[in-house]
Amino acid sequence: MNLEEIDEIDQWLQKKPKLEDRQSRDSSTFTLKERFRRTMFYQDVPLRPNLEFGYWSKTLEVWREQGLPESVTDEASAYDYFGIENWAMVNLHANPLPLFKHEVLEENEERRVYRDELGVVAEVNKHGHQSIPHYLDYPIKDRETWEPFKAVLDPAAPERWKNFEKSVAELRNSTGPVGIFGGSLVGIPRNLIGFERIATMPYEDPDLLIEIINTFGHCIITMLEQALPHIQVDFAMGWEDICFNQGPIVPPEFFREVVGPWYRRISDVLVRHGCCVYTTDTDGNINPITDTFLENGLNTMFPVEVHAGSDPCHLRDKYGKRVRLWGGVDKRKLSDSKELIDKELQRLLPYVEQGGFIPTMDHRVPADIPLKNYLYYLDRKRELFNVGGEPKY
């Protein structure tokens, strides 16, 4: 999407204040929603949104030992204490409905093995700071085991819509940015198939993988077409956690040919309903598939995980203002020193000032980051990037 297209879309959204209005308005009169929109459309903004990506479950527990108030026990109370702003998501359930009852298969003092509602068997260590389970078995192994999942991806299933109207009623007049799920075409299938199997399917069983992707795509497209007339959303966020430090788990050529057209269809639906910020949560090195994203309307990279190779400065240098950025602060620097935190934020500052960039940490905050470093990061972020939010510390 080029800048002319962005400007054209922005005008017919009728969200662009006249110049005299912008000059006369006090910064306190801009809602977070307006500040989000203006930032993502490269417009002047009095205060940038102060968004973040949350915390691993162990982090707040460790921080309470370092002086965090005992009342801060979850993400909502942490955001309130740290002065972090937030977005909200429309309740749109476009993933497979449960097929199993959650069941603990084995447990002792050290570990727990369970089967979740989609049939994935996983093991969790009951000690330490681990955040990701160790997966032992996956439910989709072939066409026969795929069929039950195909059946529960019916977009018309009443269970998918039971909380939708309530969600819309609560968010329709929100003063903060409102998002909607933009689908998962490879990420959720990867969770059901397994890393090794989905990595080989483009070569060994491409027809089945294409059918799976098409079924997921049909589900999200159909649901978006039905949902979007009921509420104006500010962004769409999908989930494609499919990259590691060398790129995606499926070949970039397969991704371009099979997945790319679905992003284009999703983007077209979003734009028809006035939503022009389209992103997907994709960790790892996204460089081999960024062209596919951009060429098909997925115009915002999130969370731009630096240590895996997805550097926001590189992306902006290469693609200019074609690419919006959301994330991009290397979390590793917060584990080190104040000097490295300053260096990282100064590195990003010229790119943040260009617009179309909401700086946040490039993933959830791990427990090895000291609380004092995190507080320093938040203070320097306010000073350098002119972000909003009122802290209580």
C-alpha positions in Angstrom: 0.0 0.0 0.0 1.6 3.3 -1.1 1.3 6.7 0.5 -1.3 7.9 -2.1 -3.5 4.9 -1.2 -3.1 5.6 2.5 -4.1 9.2 2.0 -7.1 8.3 -0.1 -8.3 5.7 2.4 -7.7 8.1 5.2 -10.0 10.7 3.6 -12.9 8.4 2.9 -12.7 7.2 6.5 -13.4 10.8 7.4 -11.1 10.7 10.3 -8.5 13.3 9.3 -9.1 16.6 11.2 -8.7 19.8 9.3 -5.5 21.7 9.9 -7.1 24.5 11.9 -8.8 21.9 14.1 -5.5 20.2 14.8 -3.8 23.5 15.7 -6.6 24.5 18.1 -7.1 21.3 19.9 -5.3 20.7 23.2 -3.4 17.4 23.4 -5.6 16.2 26.3 -8.7 16.2 24.0 -7.3 13.5 21.7 -8.5 10.1 22.6 -6.2 7.1 22.6 -8.2 5.9 19.5 -7.4 9.1 17.7 -3.8 9.0 18.8 -3.5 5.4 17.5 -5.0 6.3 14.2 -2.9 9.4 13.7 0.3 7.6 14.5 -0.5 4.7 12.2 -1.4 7.2 9.4 1.8 9.2 9.7 0.0 12.3 11.0 1.0 14.7 13.7 0.1 13.4 17.1 0.5 15.2 20.5 1.2 12.0 22.4 2.0 8.6 20.9 0.2 5.6 22.2 2.0 3.9 25.1 1.3 0.3 24.3 3.2 -2.8 25.3 3.0 -6.6 24.8 2.4 -7.9 28.3 4.4 -10.2 30.6 5.3 -13.9 31.0 3.4 -15.4 33.9 6.5 -15.6 36.1 7.6 -12.0 35.6 5.2 -10.2 37.9 5.9 -12.8 40.6 9.6 -12.2 40.4 9.1 -8.4 40.4 7.0 -8.5 43.5 10.2 -9.8 45.2 12.0 -6.7 43.8 9.5 -4.2 45.1 6.4 -4.3 42.9 3.3 -3.8 45.0 1.5 -7.0 46.0 -1.7 -5.7 44.4 -0.1 -6.0 40.9 -1.0 -9.5 40.1 -2.0 -9.6 36.4 -1.6 -7.7 33.1 -4.5 -5.3 33.8 -3.2 -4.2 37.2 0.3 -4.0 35.9 -0.7 -1.8 33.0 -2.6 0.5 35.5 0.5 0.7 37.8 3.0 1.3 35.0 0.8 3.7 33.1 0.6 1.6 30.0 -2.3 2.2 27.6 -4.1 -0.7 25.9 -6.3 -1.8 23.0 -9.4 -4.0 23.0 -10.4 -6.9 20.7 -13.8 -7.7 19.4 -14.8 -11.2 20.4 -14.5 -13.1 17.1 -13.8 -16.8 17.5 -12.5 -17.9 14.1 -10.4 -20.9 15.1 -11.4 -24.5 15.6 -14.0 -25.2 18.2 -13.1 -27.6 21.0 -13.1 -31.3 20.2 -11.9 -32.8 23.5 -12.2 -32.3 27.2 -9.1 -30.8 28.8 -7.5 -33.7 30.6 -4.4 -34.2 32.8 -2.7 -37.4 31.6 0.2 -37.5 34.1 1.4 -35.4 37.0 4.1 -35.4 39.6 6.1 -32.9 41.6 8.2 -32.0 38.6 5.9 -31.9 35.6 2.3 -32.1 34.3 1.3 -33.8 31.0 -2.1 -32.8 29.6 -4.3 -33.0 26.5 -5.9 -29.7 25.6 -9.4 -29.1 24.1 -8.0 -29.4 20.6 -6.2 -32.7 21.3 -2.6 -31.4 21.6 -0.6 -33.3 24.2 1.9 -31.2 26.1 4.2 -31.2 29.1 4.9 -28.3 31.4 7.7 -28.0 34.0 6.2 -27.0 37.3 9.3 -25.2 38.4 11.5 -22.4 37.0 10.6 -19.6 34.6 9.6 -21.7 31.5 6.7 -20.1 29.6 6.2 -22.4 26.6 5.1 -26.1 27.1 7.0 -29.0 25.6 4.7 -30.5 23.0 4.5 -34.3 22.8 1.8 -35.1 20.2 -0.5 -33.4 17.7 -4.0 -34.3 16.6 -3.7 -33.8 12.8 -1.5 -36.5 11.3 -3.2 -37.1 7.9 -6.4 -36.5 6.0 -8.5 -38.7 8.2 -7.5 -36.9 11.4 -8.0 -33.6 9.7 -11.7 -34.2 8.9 -13.0 -33.5 12.4 -11.2 -30.2 12.5 -12.6 -29.3 9.1 -16.1 -29.8 10.5 -15.5 -27.5 13.5 -14.3 -24.7 11.3 -17.9 -24.0 10.1 -18.1 -20.1 10.4 -21.9 -20.4 11.0 -21.6 -22.5 14.1 -23.6 -20.7 16.9 -20.9 -21.2 19.4 -18.7 -18.8 17.5 -21.1 -15.9 17.9 -22.4 -16.3 21.4 -20.3 -13.5 22.8 -20.0 -11.3 19.7 -23.0 -9.0 20.3 -22.0 -8.3 23.9 -18.5 -7.5 22.8 -19.7 -5.1 20.1 -22.0 -3.4 22.5 -19.1 -2.8 25.0 -16.6 -1.6 22.4 -18.7 0.4 19.9 -18.1 3.7 21.8 -14.6 2.8 23.0 -12.1 5.7 23.3 -9.2 3.3 22.8 -8.2 1.4 19.6 -10.5 -1.5 18.8 -9.1 -4.5 16.9 -10.6 -7.6 15.4 -9.0 -11.0 14.8 -7.4 -11.2 11.3 -7.1 -15.0 11.1 -4.5 -17.6 11.3 -3.6 -19.5 8.1 -0.4 -21.3 9.1 0.1 -20.5 12.8 -2.9 -22.4 14.3 -2.5 -25.2 11.8 1.1 -25.5 12.9 -0.1 -26.0 16.5 -2.4 -28.8 15.4 0.1 -30.5 13.0 3.4 -30.0 14.7 6.6 -28.2 13.5 8.3 -31.1 11.8 5.2 -32.3 10.0 4.0 -28.9 8.7 7.6 -28.1 7.6 7.6 -31.2 5.3 4.0 -31.0 4.1 4.6 -28.5 1.2 6.8 -31.3 -0.3 5.1 -34.5 0.9 1.4 -33.6 1.1 0.9 -30.1 -0.4 -2.8 -30.8 -1.4 -3.8 -31.5 2.2 -1.9 -28.5 3.6 -3.5 -26.2 0.9 -6.9 -27.6 1.9 -6.2 -26.8 5.6 -5.1 -23.3 4.8 -8.1 -22.7 2.5 -10.5 -23.9 5.2 -9.0 -21.6 7.8 -9.1 -18.8 5.3 -12.8 -19.4 4.4 -13.7 -19.3 8.0 -12.1 -16.0 8.8 -13.2 -14.3 5.6 -16.9 -15.3 6.2 -16.8 -14.2 9.8 -15.2 -10.8 9.0 -17.8 -10.1 6.3 -20.6 -10.8 8.8 -18.9 -9.0 11.8 -17.5 -5.8 10.3 -20.8 -4.1 9.4 -21.6 -4.0 13.1 -18.6 -2.1 14.4 -15.9 0.2 13.1 -12.5 -1.3 14.0 -9.1 0.5 14.0 -7.0 -2.5 13.2 -7.0 -6.3 12.5 -4.5 -8.6 14.1 -4.0 -12.2 13.1 -1.7 -14.8 14.6 1.1 -16.4 12.5 3.8 -17.4 14.9 5.6 -19.4 12.2 9.1 -18.0 11.9 12.4 -18.8 13.6 15.7 -17.2 13.2 16.1 -18.3 9.5 12.6 -17.5 8.3 9.3 -19.3 8.1 8.6 -23.0 8.7 7.1 -23.3 5.2 9.0 -22.4 2.1 8.7 -18.6 1.2 7.6 -19.6 -2.3 4.7 -21.7 -0.9 3.8 -19.0 1.5 3.7 -16.4 -1.4 1.6 -18.6 -3.7 -0.8 -20.2 -1.2 -1.1 -18.0 1.8 -0.5 -14.6 0.2 -3.8 -14.5 -1.8 -5.7 -15.1 1.5 -4.1 -12.1 3.0 -5.2 -10.1 0.0 -8.8 -11.3 0.4 -8.8 -10.5 4.1 -7.2 -7.1 3.4 -9.9 -6.3 0.8 -12.7 -7.1 3.2 -11.1 -5.0 5.9 -10.6 -2.0 3.7 -14.1 -2.2 2.4 -15.2 -1.7 6.0 -12.8 1.1 6.8 -10.0 -0.8 8.5 -6.7 0.0 6.9 -4.2 -1.2 9.6 -3.7 -4.9 9.2 -1.1 -6.8 11.1 -0.4 -10.3 12.4 1.6 -11.5 15.4 4.6 -13.1 13.8 7.7 -13.7 15.9 11.1 -14.7 14.5 12.8 -13.6 11.3 10.0 -12.3 9.0 12.4 -10.9 6.3 11.8 -13.7 3.8 8.0 -13.2 3.9 7.7 -9.4 4.4 7.3 -8.8 0.7 4.4 -11.3 0.7 2.8 -9.5 3.6 3.1 -6.1 2.0 2.1 -7.1 -1.5 -1.1 -8.5 -0.1 -2.2 -5.7 2.2 -0.8 -6.9 5.5 0.9 -3.5 6.1 1.9 -3.6 9.8 4.7 -5.7 11.2 4.3 -6.9 14.8 6.2 -7.5 17.2 9.4 -7.1 15.0 11.5 -9.4 17.2 15.0 -7.9 16.9 17.2 -10.7 18.2 15.6 -13.1 15.6 16.6 -10.7 12.7 13.5 -8.6 12.2 14.9 -5.2 12.8 12.5 -2.2 12.5 15.2 0.1 11.3 16.1 -2.3 8.5 12.5 -2.7 7.5 11.9 1.0 7.4 15.1 1.6 5.5 14.1 -1.0 2.9 10.4 -0.4 2.5 10.0 3.2 3.6 6.5 4.2 4.7 5.0 1.2 2.9 5.6 -0.6 6.2 4.1 0.3 9.6 5.8 -1.0 12.7 4.5 -2.0 16.0 7.0 -3.4 18.5 10.7 -3.4 17.7 12.4 -2.6 21.1 15.0 -5.3 21.7 14.0 -6.9 25.0 17.5 -8.3 25.6 18.8 -4.8 26.2 16.5 -4.4 29.2 18.3 -7.4 30.9 21.6 -5.5 30.7 22.3 -1.9 31.6 20.7 1.5 31.5 23.4 2.5 28.9 22.2 -0.2 26.5 18.6 0.7 27.1 19.4 4.3 26.2 21.4 3.2 23.1 18.5 1.0 21.9 15.9 3.7 22.3 18.1 6.3 20.7 18.6 4.0 17.8 14.9 3.8 17.2 14.1 7.5 17.8 14.5 8.8 14.2 12.3 6.0 12.9 9.6 6.6 15.6 9.6 10.2 14.7 8.8 9.4 11.0 5.4 8.1 12.1 3.7 4.8 11.5 5.6 3.3 14.3 4.4 2.3 17.8 7.4 1.3 19.8 6.9 -1.5 22.3 9.1 -4.4 23.5 9.4 -7.1 20.8 7.7 -9.7 22.9 6.4 -10.3 26.4 8.6 -9.2 29.2 10.6 -12.2 30.6 11.4 -12.6 34.2 15.1 -12.1 33.8 14.6 -8.4 33.3 15.0 -6.5 36.6 12.1 -4.3 37.7 14.4 -1.3 38.0 15.5 -1.7 34.4 11.9 -2.0 33.2 10.9 1.2 35.1 13.9 3.0 33.6 12.8 1.8 30.1 9.3 3.2 30.7 10.6 6.5 31.9 13.0 6.9 29.0 10.3 5.8 26.6 8.1 8.7 27.8 11.0 11.2 27.6 12.3 10.2 24.2 9.1 9.0 22.3 6.6 11.3 23.9 4.1 8.6 24.7 1.0 8.8 26.9 -0.1 7.0 30.0 0.0 8.0 33.7 2.2 5.8 35.9 1.4 5.2 39.6 5.0 4.4 40.6 
